[in-house]
Amino acid sequence: MRYISAFSIRLIIVVAATGPMTWGCSEPRKWRPESSTGGAVATGTVGSIGGEGGRPNGAAGGGGTIGDDLGGRGGQTATASNGGATENGNGGDSRGALAGNGGGRGASGGSAGHEASFGGTTGAMGTGATGNSGGTTVLTGGTSGGGAGGNSGSSSTCSCSMDKTCCGGTCTDTQTDPNSCGVCGHSCLGGTCVAGQCQPVLLGRYDRYLGDNGISLGDAYVYAKGETNLLVRVKKDGTDLTAAPVATFATSGCPGGGAEEINGRVFYQWNDGSTCRMAVCSTNDCDGTTVGFAPANIGTQGYKFALDRANLRLFWYDAVSKRVMTAPASASGTPAVTTVTSADIPAASAGYWMGYAAGGILFSSGQYISRLPATGGIYQQLLDTSGVDLNTLWASSSRLYFSDDSGTKFLTLPTAAGGYQSLGTSMAHVLWSDDVDLYWTSGNQSSLYACKVDKCLATTNTVFTTNCIINSIQGEAAAVYWGSYGGCVAPGAATMDNLQIWKLAR
């Protein structure tokens, strides 16, 4: 349906009242005498051209005022040197009454562009990315005063059958199109689209089990910790997929340690032959470039460490000093280690779990999850972990998620003020959330569930089921990833894998 503005209705009324209108100029131009200060202004009538400014040599003329709302071109302003005719009025060709209907109204498109208040010829239809607003037309007219359409929703220029949606000017089946799955522009990132839902993509297969510290995400890779000392990785785009095993990335990781890629390097807990310590290596050759930079105090079983991506800092627990240590996640050189000032932290289970959020380091200490300000000070106990599965602990930017026998819950950070809030789901075994969506496993850990955090009970659905165990989930804006282990069978494969890594477009 074509949008008819109030401006257009006014035009129709004027035409009906005055009889047929001749487009363009209905009377001669009204020239003003030349003068040193520019000519007087004149107001155009319906369909006419507004008065022009004076044309002296050397002084700028004062341009004409606008033409009538429905009328002609605005006045011309003389330039300083030779009285040039730069149009500067707000008039615009009266044919521009419906000027500049900007972006189309696509299935998930942006709002239409605003119409020009004073005309101009019709603006071009916007064909920008789905979801952005339509173009706003130029309000300072001229005979082509209508602005071009801007970043619009999907173009409305195509006429589609009932089972198709117009996406970017093309009739698309959003039930099966992997580039517009469910809605225009929603890519399945290499997966297929079935009934408007993206399907998971298998990224990597391996012949070792997935360790407790699970997977982590880099710029282009997903990293996974094996059950002994191995680190592996696979490309997010799926181009590394082969029959098991994928290549080993590093061979000397600590049994309980993880890995994080940032600033073009990988930080991980490295076994130097006698003990575990924090280390860094190149993304191109980890074994050949590893440099240990923390005191060799972690012990033979590596603790988890936390990464503050916004401020490029690492945090980990030092079992000897009973302190939290920190170092910059620098792009080059050997990071300098300092101590985060605090009182002694109980050694029992300290460092088993660590996270970073809202300016604080979160860690397990005794039977509690505690928070220590990143600047140091007194740590605060946030959560009694009696009955809590520590594998489910996850810190988003503003919440600490956990699960106990009664279900999945969260505390608001930094102080846990108000106590926990329940999401209404069953008990989880592993989970990940960005405060928008929640992904988790429960029961035998063979199914991955998802819901919207603000209405979890009403939106819970099963997104994936496997024949093995999902024991690690990580996510980012575009996709969620998970690792599974224990006799997994890849689609179409006859042999079982001990480790698989999967991706699902969000």
Residue pairs with C-beta under 8 A, 6 or more apart in sequence:
2 98
2 101
3 98
3 101
3 112
4 98
5 97
5 98
5 115
7 69
7 97
7 98
7 115
7 117
8 97
8 98
10 69
10 70
11 70
11 94
11 97
14 21
14 46
14 70
15 21
18 46
21 46
21 47
21 94
22 47
23 47
23 93
23 94
23 95
24 47
24 72
24 93
25 47
25 48
25 49
25 72
26 45
26 46
26 47
26 48
27 45
27 48
29 49
29 52
30 42
30 51
30 52
31 39
31 52
32 39
32 40
32 42
32 51
32 52
32 53
32 54
33 39
33 54
34 54
34 55
34 56
34 83
35 54
35 56
36 56
36 58
36 59
37 54
37 56
37 59
37 61
37 62
38 53
38 54
38 56
38 59
38 60
38 61
38 62
38 63
38 78
39 51
39 52
39 53
39 54
39 55
39 61
39 62
40 51
40 62
41 50
41 51
41 53
41 62
41 63
41 64
41 65
41 75
42 50
42 51
42 64
42 65
42 75
43 50
43 51
43 64
43 65
43 66
43 67
43 68
44 50
44 51
44 64
44 66
44 67
44 68
44 71
44 72
44 73
44 74
44 91
45 67
45 68
45 71
45 72
46 68
46 70
46 71
46 94
47 68
47 70
47 71
47 72
47 94
48 67
48 68
48 71
48 72
49 67
49 72
49 73
49 75
49 91
50 64
50 65
50 66
50 67
50 71
50 72
50 73
50 74
50 75
50 89
50 91
51 64
51 65
51 75
52 61
52 63
52 64
52 75
52 76
52 78
52 85
53 60
53 61
53 62
53 63
53 64
53 75
53 76
53 77
53 78
54 61
54 62
54 78
54 83
55 61
55 78
55 83
56 78
56 83
57 81
57 82
57 83
58 80
58 81
59 78
59 80
60 77
60 78
60 79
60 80
61 77
61 78
61 83
62 77
63 74
63 75
63 76
63 77
63 78
63 88
63 89
64 74
64 75
64 76
64 89
65 74
65 75
65 89
66 74
66 75
66 89
66 90
66 91
66 118
66 141
67 73
67 74
67 89
67 90
67 91
67 92
67 94
67 118
67 141
68 91
69 118
69 119
70 94
70 97
70 119
71 91
71 94
72 91
72 93
72 94
73 87
73 89
73 91
73 92
73 93
73 141
73 142
73 143
74 87
74 88
74 89
74 90
74 91
74 92
74 140
74 141
74 142
75 87
75 88
75 89
75 91
76 85
76 86
76 87
76 88
76 89
77 86
77 87
77 88
78 84
78 85
79 86
87 141
87 142
87 143
88 140
89 140
89 141
89 142
90 117
90 118
90 139
90 140
90 141
91 118
91 119
91 141
91 142
91 145
92 99
92 116
92 118
92 119
92 120
92 121
92 141
92 142
92 143
92 145
92 146
93 119
93 120
93 121
93 141
93 143
93 144
93 145
94 119
95 119
95 121
95 122
96 116
96 119
96 120
96 121
96 122
96 141
96 145
96 146
97 119
98 115
98 122
99 115
99 116
99 119
99 120
99 121
99 122
99 123
99 137
99 145
99 146
99 147
100 113
100 114
100 115
100 116
100 120
100 122
100 123
100 135
100 136
100 137
100 138
100 146
100 147
100 149
101 112
101 113
101 115
101 122
101 123
101 125
101 134
101 149
102 112
102 113
102 114
102 123
102 125
102 126
102 133
102 134
102 135
102 136
102 137
102 147
102 149
102 150
102 152
103 109
103 110
103 111
103 112
103 113
103 125
103 126
103 128
103 132
103 133
103 134
103 135
103 149
103 150
103 151
103 152
103 153
104 112
104 125
104 126
104 127
104 134
104 152
104 153
104 154
104 155
104 156
104 157
104 166
105 111
105 112
105 153
105 156
106 130
106 152
106 153
106 154
106 155
106 156
106 165
106 166
106 167
106 184
107 130
107 154
107 165
107 166
107 167
107 174
107 183
107 184
108 130
108 131
108 153
108 154
108 183
108 184
108 185
109 130
109 131
109 152
109 153
109 154
109 184
110 128
110 130
110 131
110 132
110 133
110 134
110 151
110 152
110 153
111 133
111 134
111 153
112 134
112 152
113 123
113 126
113 133
113 134
113 135
113 136
113 137
113 147
113 149
113 150
113 152
114 134
114 136
114 137
115 137
116 123
116 137
116 138
116 139
116 141
116 145
116 146
116 147
117 139
118 139
118 141
118 145
119 141
119 145
119 146
120 137
120 138
120 141
120 142
120 143
120 144
120 145
120 146
120 147
121 143
121 144
121 145
121 146
122 146
123 135
123 137
123 138
123 146
123 147
123 148
123 149
124 135
124 148
124 149
125 149
125 152
125 155
125 156
125 157
126 134
126 135
126 148
126 149
126 150
126 151
126 152
126 153
126 155
127 149
127 152
127 155
127 168
127 169
128 149
128 150
128 151
128 152
129 151
129 185
130 153
130 154
130 167
130 168
130 183
130 184
130 185
131 153
131 185
132 150
132 151
132 152
132 153
133 150
133 151
133 152
134 149
134 150
134 151
134 152
134 153
135 147
135 148
135 149
135 150
135 151
135 152
136 147
136 150
137 145
137 146
137 147
138 145
138 146
138 147
139 145
153 184
154 165
154 166
154 167
154 168
154 169
154 184
154 185
155 166
155 168
155 169
156 166
157 166
157 169
158 166
158 169
158 170
158 171
159 166
160 166
160 171
160 172
161 171
163 173
163 175
164 171
164 172
164 173
165 171
165 172
165 173
165 174
165 180
165 184
166 172
166 184
167 174
167 177
167 180
167 184
167 185
168 184
168 185
172 180
172 184
174 180
174 181
174 182
174 183
174 184
174 193
174 196
175 193
175 194
175 195
175 196
176 193
176 194
177 193
178 187
178 188
178 190
178 191
178 192
178 193
178 198
179 185
179 187
179 188
180 186
180 187
181 187
181 188
181 193
181 196
181 197
181 198
181 505
182 193
182 196
182 197
182 198
186 198
186 505
187 505
188 198
188 199
188 201
188 505
189 198
189 201
189 237
189 478
189 479
189 503
189 505
190 201
190 237
190 238
190 503
191 198
191 199
191 200
191 201
191 503
191 504
191 505
192 198
192 199
193 199
198 504
198 505
199 504
200 463
200 464
200 502
200 503
200 504
201 238
201 502
201 503
201 504
202 238
202 241
202 490
202 491
202 500
202 501
202 502
203 222
203 234
203 235
203 236
203 238
203 240
203 241
203 481
203 501
203 502
203 503
204 222
204 224
204 232
204 234
204 240
204 241
204 246
204 499
204 500
204 501
205 241
205 242
205 243
205 244
205 245
205 246
205 488
205 490
205 497
205 499
205 500
206 224
206 226
206 232
206 244
206 245
206 246
206 497
206 498
206 499
206 500
206 501
207 244
207 245
207 497
207 498
207 499
208 226
208 227
208 228
208 230
208 232
208 245
208 498
208 499
209 226
209 227
209 485
209 486
209 498
209 499
210 224
210 225
210 226
210 227
210 471
210 472
210 483
210 484
210 485
210 498
210 499
211 225
211 226
211 227
211 228
211 255
211 256
212 225
212 256
212 391
212 471
213 225
213 256
213 257
213 258
213 304
213 472
214 224
214 225
214 258
214 430
214 471
214 472
214 473
214 474
214 483
215 222
215 223
215 224
215 225
215 472
215 473
215 474
215 481
215 482
215 483
215 501
216 222
216 223
216 258
216 259
216 260
216 261
216 474
217 223
217 236
217 261
217 474
217 476
217 481
218 233
218 260
218 261
218 262
218 266
218 283
219 261
220 235
220 236
220 237
221 233
221 234
221 235
221 236
221 261
221 283
222 233
222 234
222 235
222 236
222 474
222 481
222 501
222 503
223 231
223 232
223 233
223 249
223 258
223 259
223 260
223 261
223 266
224 231
224 232
224 233
224 234
224 472
224 483
224 499
224 501
225 231
225 253
225 257
225 258
225 259
226 232
226 253
226 499
227 255
228 255
229 251
229 252
229 253
229 254
229 255
229 271
230 248
230 250
230 251
230 253
231 248
231 249
231 250
231 251
231 253
231 259
231 268
231 286
232 245
232 246
232 247
232 248
232 249
232 499
233 246
233 249
234 240
234 241
234 246
234 501
236 479
236 481
236 503
238 503
240 246
243 493
243 495
244 495
244 497
244 498
244 499
249 266
249 286
250 259
250 266
250 268
250 270
250 281
250 286
250 287
250 290
251 287
252 270
252 271
252 272
252 287
252 290
253 259
253 268
253 269
253 270
253 271
253 302
254 269
254 270
254 271
254 276
254 298
254 300
254 301
254 302
255 300
255 301
255 302
256 269
256 301
256 302
256 303
256 304
257 268
257 269
257 270
257 276
257 302
257 303
257 304
257 305
258 268
258 269
258 304
258 305
259 266
259 267
259 268
260 266
260 267
260 268
260 305
260 307
260 314
260 329
261 267
261 283
262 307
262 309
262 312
262 329
263 312
263 329
263 330
263 331
264 283
264 331
265 280
265 281
265 282
265 283
265 329
265 331
266 280
266 281
266 282
266 283
266 286
267 278
267 279
267 280
267 305
267 307
267 314
267 329
268 278
268 279
268 280
268 281
268 286
269 276
269 277
269 278
269 279
269 298
269 302
269 303
269 305
269 316
270 276
270 277
270 278
270 279
270 290
270 292
271 300
271 302
272 279
272 292
272 296
274 296
275 296
275 297
275 298
275 299
275 300
276 296
276 298
276 299
276 300
276 301
276 302
277 292
277 293
277 294
277 295
277 296
277 297
277 298
278 292
278 293
278 294
278 298
278 305
278 314
278 316
278 325
278 327
278 337
279 290
279 291
279 292
279 293
279 294
280 290
280 291
280 293
280 334
280 335
281 287
281 289
281 290
281 291
282 288
282 289
291 334
293 327
293 334
293 335
293 336
293 337
294 316
294 318
294 325
294 327
294 337
295 318
295 320
295 337
297 318
297 319
297 320
297 321
298 316
298 318
298 319
299 319
303 316
303 317
303 319
303 350
303 351
303 352
303 354
304 316
304 351
304 352
304 353
304 354
305 314
305 315
305 316
305 317
305 354
306 314
306 315
306 316
306 354
306 355
306 356
306 361
306 362
306 363
307 313
307 314
307 315
307 329
307 356
308 314
308 315
308 356
308 374
311 374
312 328
312 329
312 330
313 326
313 327
313 328
313 329
313 356
313 374
314 326
314 327
314 328
314 329
314 335
315 324
315 325
315 326
315 340
315 354
315 356
315 361
315 374
316 324
316 325
316 351
316 354
317 323
317 324
317 325
317 345
317 350
317 351
317 354
317 363
318 324
318 325
318 339
319 347
319 350
319 351
321 339
322 344
322 345
322 346
322 347
322 350
323 339
323 340
323 342
323 344
323 345
324 339
324 340
324 342
324 345
324 361
324 363
324 372
325 337
325 338
325 339
325 340
326 337
326 338
326 339
326 340
326 374
327 335
327 336
327 337
327 338
328 335
328 336
329 335
340 361
340 372
340 374
340 375
340 376
341 376
341 377
342 372
342 376
342 377
342 378
342 379
343 378
343 379
345 363
345 365
345 370
345 372
345 379
346 365
346 366
348 365
348 366
349 364
349 365
349 366
349 390
350 363
350 364
350 365
350 366
351 363
351 364
352 364
352 390
353 362
353 363
353 364
353 369
353 390
353 393
354 361
354 362
354 363
354 364
355 361
355 362
355 363
355 393
355 394
355 395
355 400
356 362
356 374
356 395
357 395
357 396
357 397
357 398
357 399
357 400
357 413
357 414
358 397
358 398
358 413
358 414
359 373
359 374
359 375
359 414
360 371
360 372
360 373
360 374
360 413
360 414
361 371
361 372
361 373
361 374
362 369
362 370
362 371
362 382
362 395
362 400
363 369
363 370
363 372
364 370
364 385
364 390
364 393
365 379
365 381
367 384
367 385
367 386
368 381
368 382
368 383
368 384
368 385
369 381
369 382
369 383
369 385
369 388
369 393
369 400
369 402
370 379
370 380
370 381
370 382
371 379
371 380
371 382
371 413
371 414
371 415
372 379
372 380
380 415
382 400
382 411
382 415
382 416
383 400
383 402
383 411
383 416
383 420
385 402
387 404
387 405
388 402
388 403
388 404
389 402
389 403
389 404
389 427
389 428
389 429
391 429
391 430
391 471
392 401
392 402
392 403
392 408
392 428
392 429
392 430
392 431
392 440
393 400
393 401
393 402
394 400
394 401
394 402
394 431
394 432
394 433
395 401
395 413
396 433
396 434
396 435
397 434
397 435
398 412
398 413
398 435
399 410
399 411
399 412
399 413
399 433
399 435
400 410
400 411
400 413
400 416
401 408
401 409
401 410
401 431
401 433
401 438
402 408
402 409
402 410
402 411
402 420
403 409
403 427
403 428
403 429
403 431
403 440
404 427
405 427
406 422
406 427
407 422
407 423
407 424
407 425
407 426
407 427
408 422
408 423
408 424
408 425
408 426
408 427
408 428
408 431
408 438
408 440
409 420
409 421
409 422
409 423
410 420
410 421
410 423
410 433
411 419
411 420
411 421
412 418
412 421
423 438
423 451
423 453
423 456
423 457
424 456
424 457
425 438
425 440
425 442
425 449
425 451
425 456
425 457
425 460
426 442
426 443
427 442
428 440
428 441
428 442
429 440
429 441
429 442
429 445
429 471
430 440
430 441
430 445
430 470
430 471
430 472
430 473
431 438
431 439
431 440
431 441
431 473
432 438
432 439
432 440
432 473
432 474
432 475
432 480
433 439
433 453
433 475
434 475
434 477
435 453
436 452
436 453
437 450
437 451
437 452
437 453
437 475
437 480
437 506
438 450
438 451
438 452
438 453
438 456
439 448
439 449
439 450
439 463
439 473
439 475
439 480
439 482
440 448
440 449
440 473
441 447
441 448
441 449
441 470
441 471
441 473
442 449
444 469
445 469
445 470
445 471
446 465
446 466
446 467
446 468
446 469
446 470
447 462
447 464
447 465
447 466
447 470
448 462
448 463
448 464
448 465
448 470
448 473
448 482
449 460
449 461
449 462
449 463
450 460
450 461
450 463
450 480
451 457
451 459
451 460
451 461
452 459
463 504
464 470
464 482
464 502
464 504
466 484
466 488
466 500
467 487
467 488
467 489
468 484
468 485
468 486
468 487
468 488
468 489
468 500
469 484
469 485
469 486
470 482
470 483
470 484
471 483
471 484
471 485
472 482
472 483
473 480
473 481
473 482
474 480
474 481
474 482
475 481
475 506
477 506
478 505
478 506
479 503
479 504
479 505
479 506
480 503
480 504
480 506
481 501
481 502
481 503
481 504
482 501
482 502
483 499
483 500
483 501
483 502
484 499
484 500
484 502
485 498
485 499
485 500
486 498
487 496
487 497
487 498
488 496
488 497
488 498
488 499
488 500
489 495
489 496
489 497
490 497
490 500
